[in-house]
Structures are given as structure tokens and as C-alpha cells.
């Protein structure tokens, strides 16, 4: 069963008029995976994030964010209202600054893509 956070995940939040990024705190995904959430588990396994705590050089537990963005089929013109989502990209940024990912994927430890179909306008 999906955790509460994944149940609340709304693919429509990736509308064409909004910021193309969404984030999940690493700790939130770990909590979801430990409670049996299959999507949190898939994210952690795909991004090679361990369930066990990881300490930084100063002894604090590693924080960080899992960042999500969508890829669209721009060649398929099904109207302005259709999101045409065909890919969900995810990366892990160990930084504790929520906005650090805006500088690009280069800071990501690991990134991955999932093939999805969402709101294709039909």
C-alpha cells in the first residue's frame, strides 16, 4: 500500500504553468519504504539510497532531497491542456538546501528515469 505522501502525489501538479520540479525529503522516502510503500522503495532502490542512516563527516545523518521532474512528448500535439507526460526523472541531491538542485543534475549522486504515461489528452 502506498504511504500517505505517495497517495497525495498529484501528477497534475506538474502542470505546464508551474515549476517543473517536485521534491521528496530523503527521510520521508525512507519512512515510506520502511512502512512498505512500493513507490518509495522503488525510488530508494533506483537511486541507490540505503534505508540505514548515512553519517556525514561531521557525524550528522545525511539529509537531502529526491527531486522529480517530468518529461513530455512535445511532438504529440493533443492540445494545450494535455500534459503529455512520458517520463518521470528522479535524482538524489545530498544537499540539505532544497533549492540547490536548480543548478542542474550535476550535483546528483545518482539519477534515473521511469517511463510513464500520464494525461495524454485522451
C-alpha positions as CSV (number, residue, x, y, z in Angstrom):
1,X,0.0,0.0,0.0
2,X,1.2,3.5,-0.8
3,X,2.3,5.7,2.0
4,X,0.3,8.9,2.8
5,X,2.8,11.1,0.8
6,X,2.6,8.9,-2.3
7,X,-1.2,8.7,-2.1
8,X,-1.2,12.5,-2.1
9,X,1.2,12.7,-5.1
10,X,-0.6,14.5,-7.9
11,X,0.7,14.2,-11.4
12,X,-1.4,17.3,-12.3
13,X,0.9,19.3,-10.0
14,X,3.4,19.2,-12.9
15,X,1.2,21.4,-15.0
16,X,2.7,23.4,-17.8
17,X,2.3,26.7,-15.9
18,X,4.1,25.6,-12.8
19,X,7.7,24.9,-11.7
20,X,8.7,21.6,-13.3
21,X,10.3,20.2,-10.2
22,X,8.9,18.4,-7.1
23,X,10.9,17.2,-4.1
24,X,10.7,14.5,-1.5
25,X,12.9,14.6,1.5
26,X,15.2,11.5,1.8
27,X,13.9,10.8,5.3
28,X,10.3,10.9,4.1
29,X,11.0,8.3,1.4
30,X,12.9,6.1,3.9
31,X,10.0,6.2,6.3
32,X,7.6,5.3,3.4
33,X,9.8,2.4,2.3
34,X,10.1,1.1,5.9
35,X,6.3,1.1,6.1
36,X,6.0,-0.9,2.9
37,X,5.3,1.8,0.3
38,X,6.2,0.3,-3.1
39,X,6.9,3.7,-4.8
40,X,9.2,4.9,-2.0
41,X,11.0,1.6,-2.2
42,X,11.4,1.8,-6.0
43,X,12.8,5.4,-5.7
44,X,15.3,4.4,-3.0
45,X,16.5,1.3,-4.8
46,X,16.7,3.0,-8.2
47,X,18.7,5.9,-6.7
48,X,20.8,3.6,-4.6
49,X,19.8,5.3,-1.3
50,X,20.3,3.0,1.7
51,X,17.5,2.6,4.2
52,X,20.0,2.7,7.0
53,X,21.2,6.2,8.2
54,X,24.3,7.5,6.5
55,X,26.5,9.8,8.6
56,X,28.3,12.8,7.1
57,X,31.9,13.8,8.0
58,X,30.6,15.8,11.0
59,X,28.6,12.9,12.3
60,X,25.2,14.2,11.4
61,X,22.8,12.0,9.4
62,X,22.7,12.6,5.7
63,X,19.6,14.6,4.7
64,X,19.0,15.6,1.2
65,X,16.2,15.5,-1.3
66,X,14.9,13.3,-4.0
67,X,14.0,15.6,-6.9
68,X,11.4,14.7,-9.5
69,X,10.6,16.3,-12.9
70,X,8.6,15.1,-15.9
71,X,9.5,14.6,-19.5
72,X,6.9,15.4,-22.1
73,X,6.2,14.2,-25.6
74,X,6.4,17.6,-27.2
75,X,6.0,16.1,-30.7
76,X,2.5,14.9,-29.8
77,X,0.1,17.8,-30.0
78,X,-3.0,16.8,-28.2
79,X,-3.9,20.2,-27.1
80,X,-2.7,22.8,-24.6
81,X,-4.5,21.1,-21.7
82,X,-2.8,17.7,-22.1
83,X,0.3,17.3,-20.0
84,X,1.7,14.5,-22.4
85,X,3.9,13.1,-19.7
86,X,6.0,10.2,-20.9
87,X,8.9,10.1,-18.4
88,X,9.5,10.8,-14.7
89,X,13.1,11.7,-13.9
90,X,14.5,11.4,-10.4
91,X,17.8,12.4,-8.8
92,X,19.2,12.4,-5.3
93,X,20.8,15.6,-4.1
94,X,22.5,15.0,-0.7
95,X,22.5,18.8,-0.1
96,X,20.2,20.0,2.7
97,X,19.3,23.1,0.7
98,X,16.0,22.5,-1.0
99,X,16.8,24.8,-4.0
100,X,20.3,23.5,-4.7
101,X,19.0,21.2,-7.5
102,X,18.0,24.2,-9.6
103,X,21.6,24.4,-10.7
104,X,21.2,21.2,-12.6
105,X,21.6,17.4,-12.4
106,X,25.3,17.8,-12.0
107,X,25.1,17.7,-8.2
108,X,23.1,14.5,-8.2
109,X,24.8,11.4,-6.8
110,X,22.6,9.1,-8.9
111,X,19.8,9.9,-11.3
112,X,17.3,7.6,-13.1
113,X,14.2,7.8,-15.4
114,X,11.0,5.9,-15.3
115,X,8.8,5.5,-18.3
116,X,5.2,6.6,-17.5
117,X,2.1,7.7,-19.4
118,X,0.0,10.4,-17.8
119,X,-2.6,12.8,-19.0
120,X,-2.1,12.2,-22.7
121,X,-5.2,14.2,-23.6
122,X,-7.4,11.3,-24.5
